[in-house]
Amino acid sequence: MNWCSRLPRFKHISHRVSRLALYSKSRTPREVTQLCRCEARKALELYRAAHRAGVGLASAPQDECENMFLSMITATIRTGQADEALALLRDMRHRGPGVSAALFGSATKLCTSKQLYSECLSIYTFAMEDPSLKVEDRSVWSCLLFCAVETKSFASCGHFWERLRACGDPSCKDYGNMIRYASANGLWKLSLSLVQQMRRSGTDVDSVTYNTCLATCVAADRVDEARALLDEMAEAGGVSDAITYNTLSKGYAKAGRISQVFELFELMRARGVEPTQVTYGILLDSCINENQVAKAADVFELMKANGCVMNTVLYTTLIKGFARDGQVDKAMEVYEHMRSERTVPPDLITFSILIKANCDSGRLDGALRLKEAMVGLGLKADEVIFNNILGGCAKEADAELAKSTYQEMVDSGVKPSNATFSILIRLYAQCKLLDEAADMLRREPAMRGVVPEPRLYSQLVHCCLRDRHGKRATDVYRMMLEHAPPTASAHSGMLGMCVKLNMLDTAAEILAMAAEAGGRVDQADAEQVLRAAQRKRKGPCVEATAAAMEALGLRPAAA
């Protein structure tokens, strides 16, 4: 039974299809093809209805069937229904005339133009299940290569490239896609080889292709090869730009080859390529990273002389260099120059660097003024800034300012960290407020939702021991046991300090508590305490230490 006689029977399949079926009485695949042009969805519904009704395609002319499938596949891809297109291709293979190379090529090109890259590769996988399918159209392989690069399906790129070359000469875009593939995978040798192939074949190599290849070499730390490529670009003329030189400059800077960064800068200007903000930023960064602050200052003056428009990053980079070199006055001069321009406001990083520099140099008042200026610009202090000010308070032993700063920190919604609590412990120890330190450690982390690290307890135990407060040290140690058993290394530090300060009773008590908690103590550390107690002829301490060692499973060497 052919399509013409079976179409009227579609009306029983569904109410939605029945009207279309009645309207389509006596229609053939040719009419379905025509319907695709204006009513793609209805054409697909009609086809599916016919399929469910068992209508065969054998009696329809092959060219009409091919045109019908081509129309439906084209229509579904155009509307983004690539899964429907793949289903139609399966039908075409199993029920229709089969998938031809021309149809596969059309579907591939259309999917690519519609940016259906993954779907295009799925259609390719299906099509290649037929070993008799031969694709000789270079543009099809070009599309597949592009789709593979776009979807990062890199395992297929080599195959698509070889098939593409077998069908004809690759285009500039094809080379560009392969160079993108090489760049994404760090294949600098392949990238250079492709550029050389382009030059030998007379294919135009544009600046994007050259720059991508050069960036691949730089990313692989092959700056010498990148420099050779730059010279080739200069010979070619018109393809090197500021991006080219900046990319290579970054490579030299990363390798610590600062002299070549400046040589490249001079070469850039000699060749008539105008330096950009990025160029000057690389020069500044390389100077700062190599601790050549005076040279960075020279670059800054050169930028101003050349009329380079300054931005926040450039100013902040120079400020960072002076701050790192301990030249806080110079850093503040740059900051004041920055503020005077009014068009380049400092950001949170700028203030963070300056506040830390002032705190580290004992200029706590200056740090607080910077914080006020930051708030005036609408910036909110973060944990790093609060921690830096707390560090300044610890340096100045200003407990009251530290307390108010910490309260401001939590009131403003900034969550303290273990670093914050470590600074506070240092502050309280500096101010001889060890009871407050212990109370803070017992209360604040839990209240702020922070899990205290064992190092905080070790830090406070050491502070107590240095201040020769054995009872307070053991109290903090007991608190430590409630959270996490100390490591053997932590015990080594505490017991070693006890012996050094002749606080042997405290050491014996720590050993006893460690044994009771099933802690880990090295044999050598316990024996150190025992020998010291024996030398001092402290009988009760010797007995307590020996008992603790036995409980820890450690046998005294003298026994």
Salt bridges, closest charged atoms under 4 A:
GLU45 OE2 - ARG16 NH2 3.35
GLU45 OE2 - ARG41 NH1 2.86
GLU64 OE2 - ARG30 NH2 2.61
GLU84 OE1 - ARG48 NH2 3.38
ASP91 OD2 - ARG48 NH1 2.85
GLU129 OE1 - ARG93 NH1 3.33
ASP137 OD2 - LYS109 NZ 2.90
GLU150 OE2 - ARG180 NH2 2.63
ASP174 OD2 - ARG138 NH1 2.70
ASP221 OD1 - LYS254 NZ 3.32
ASP224 OD1 - ARG257 NH2 2.94
GLU225 OE2 - ARG222 NH2 2.90
ASP231 OD1 - ARG227 NE 3.67
ASP231 OD1 - ARG271 NH2 3.51
GLU232 OE1 - ARG199 NE 3.76
GLU266 OE1 - ARG269 NH2 3.35
GLU301 OE2 - LYS304 NZ 3.37
ASP329 OD1 - ARG363 NH1 2.77
GLU341 OE2 - HIS337 ND1 3.93
ASP360 OD2 - LYS356 NZ 2.68
GLU400 OE2 - LYS403 NZ 3.81
GLU408 OE2 - LYS371 NZ 2.64
ASP435 OD1 - ARG472 NE 2.56
GLU436 OE1 - LYS403 NZ 2.95
ASP439 OD2 - ARG443 NH2 3.22
GLU444 OE2 - ARG443 NH1 2.43
GLU444 OE1 - ARG448 NE 2.90
GLU453 OE1 - ARG455 NE 2.48
ASP467 OD1 - LYS432 NZ 3.15
ASP467 OD2 - HIS469 NE2 3.30
ASP475 OD2 - LYS471 NZ 3.04
ASP475 OD1 - ARG478 NH1 3.29
ASP505 OD2 - LYS538 NZ 3.54
GLU509 OE2 - ARG478 NH2 3.80
GLU527 OE1 - ARG531 NH1 3.64
